[in-house]
Amino acid sequence: MSEETKKTEEQVEATEVQKTEAPATEEVKKEVEEVAEAPKTEVKPEEFLENFDWHKYEEGIEAVDEENLKAFEAALEGTLGLVNEREVIDGTVVRKTEREAIIDINSKSEGVISLNEFRYNPNLAVGDIVEVLVDKREDSTGQLVLSHKKARVIKAWDRVNNAHETGEVVNGFVKCRTRGGMIVDVFGIEAFLPGSQIDVKPIRDYDQYVEKTMEFKVVKINQEFKNVVVSHKALIEADIEIQKKEIIGKLEKGQVLEGVVKNITSYGVFVDLGGVDGLVHITDLSWSRINHPSEVVELDQTLNVVILDFDDEKTRIQLGLKQLNAHPWEALDDTIKVGDTVKGKVVVIADYGAFIEVAQGVEGLIHVSEMSWSTHLRSAQDFVKVGDEVEAQVLTLDREERKMSLGIKQLHPDPWANIAEKYPVGSTHTGTVRNYTNFGVFVELEEGIDGLVYISDLSWTKKIKHPSDFVAVGDKLEVQVLELDVEGRKLNLGHKHTTENPWDKHEEKYAINSLHEGTVKDKSDKGLVVTLEEGVEAFVPSRFTTKEDGSKIEKGETLQFKVIEFNKEFRRIVASHTSIFKAQEEKNIRTAQKKADSAEKTTLGDLGGDLAALKKKMEGK
């Protein structure tokens, strides 16, 4: 560029500046002149500081009155493009990036929402209308802050509460299984579906419902803890209730219906009759005895049942399965009669007997008393067990009452038939101790032959307080038949009679006033029990237990004792220790008395002679 050209441009610019600055300069001159012409007023420093506008000084603008601001906002209320914070409104997706969605809510600016809040909707596209919450109209950078997730939650709670109040049926997505039920997504809220509310039938496989969309009814809401409970069963029950009324109205006793096994318990089977449940008790499943209903039916099995009974409201229905078949007693062989021998299997055992199934559904009872000829009753489990195949004789048969009693012992000879020949009175035998009581011991001589040995017949010498002190169950014991009652089937036995009675010899040895050495076995307030020779025991009353030095005899001492009483029949000996030295004292006293009496007589005789001599002498004079 030439120097002349530059000079020309500079002149032009200077001219332009002068043109633009000229008016401004004139305005300034006018303001200065007005200030100069204005009357001068004196400004005090205190008033200046009090009225000084610091906001205008710091911000460079004048502050607006608060009331004016409120009036301004009120005037803008409802104006297009203005939104309130915490308000849920609809927005339009105007643009998408890899991480964010730009939402237009028709305000002064657009909002940005992370795509993470739209994970449930992977098909989100530009132009879609979505719900958003105005979190902030402006953040620190002046940006509009929106949230789709918060909007969904707020709207979801409104919809859930409305569905709960109106009974509206809602759709839900079963997310996963949890303890006691399932977790269901309803409007974006996690609701709980209890296992009992999934279906009217018990659920055995919960996993079959996972990741399925189903219809539900909101049955409970906890506003405090934000918990929602839904039910699918409630929808089914509503449909079933209609069917149930139709079915119940047609129910009659004896009616045969088709049903499905819904549940099996230990006491019976619940059958679904098409919306109405009935119970088949275990005793009505089969004419034969069964231990559990699963032996006859299985879950989901379709079967025919007969209505046995129901209550007035027809809410409890009793069903039967076995009643569809003829009673087994009606098919029982007509040729079976009392006295016949039958075979059967033990199906039930009780303490009083066993039930034998002699035909399908036909049972007879063998009482424990009919299992053995023994009069000593035992438990039925001692003879048979469940599953045993046994033979028995028919004792009674009542086809009308459908009762039968059987017996096993009748198949064997009665051992009491020739009891008098095998076990005559006075005969000695060896038996087995089967049981004992306070008064004696039961001894079995052979199967079916029991006898009683009284406690007093166990020993000649020992005083037995209880039979268990002498024998034990299972011991072999030699006995002698003392009494025999064939009609009453009773045997009186004795054990001590198998040996000689030692009291026959004791009668001579332990004669009254005889002296014997003994050891004190026991001591009581009444006296002492002393063991003498050959194990014979004697009783010493307490008044005869004083020793010569005045002290009392103690347990364990060995001393001399004198027999003062002997009873062979009751096997009783009474002895005394005190009597030994007392008798000696009495003997000494008697001897002294005799000497005293002899000395007295001698003195009187001598005196009489002297007196006679004196008399004669006096007479002679």
Secondary structure, 3 states (H helix, E strand, C coil): CCHHHHHHHHHHHHHHHHHHHHHHHHHHHHHHHHHHHCCCCCCCHHHHHHHCCHHHHHHCCCCCCHHHHHHHHHHHCCCCCCCCCCCEEEEEEEEECCCEEEEECCCCCCEEEEHHHHCCCCCCCCCCEEEEEEEECCCCCCCEEEEHHHHHHHHHHHHHHHHHHHCCEEEEEEEEEECCEEEEEECCEEEEEEHHHCCCCCCCCHHHHCCCEEEEEEEEEECCCCEEEEECHHHHHHHHHHHHHHHHHCCCCCCEEEEEEEEECCCEEEEECCCCEEEEEHHHCCCCCCCCHHHCCCCCCEEEEEEEEECCCCCCEEEECHHHCCCHHHHCCCCCCCCCEEEEEEEEEECCEEEEEEECCEEEEEEHHHCCCCCCCCCHHHCCCCCCEEEEEEEEEECCCCEEEEECHHHCCCCCCCHHHHCCCCCEEEEEEEEECCCEEEEEEECCEEEEEEHHHCCCCCCCCCHHHCCCCCCEEEEEEEEEECCCCEEEEECHHHCCCCHHHHHHHCCCCCEEEEEEEEECCCEEEEECHHHCEEEEEHHHCECCCCCECCCCCEEEEEEEEEECCCCEEEEECHHHHHHHHHHHHHHHHHHHHHHHHHHHHHHHHHHHHHHHHHHHC
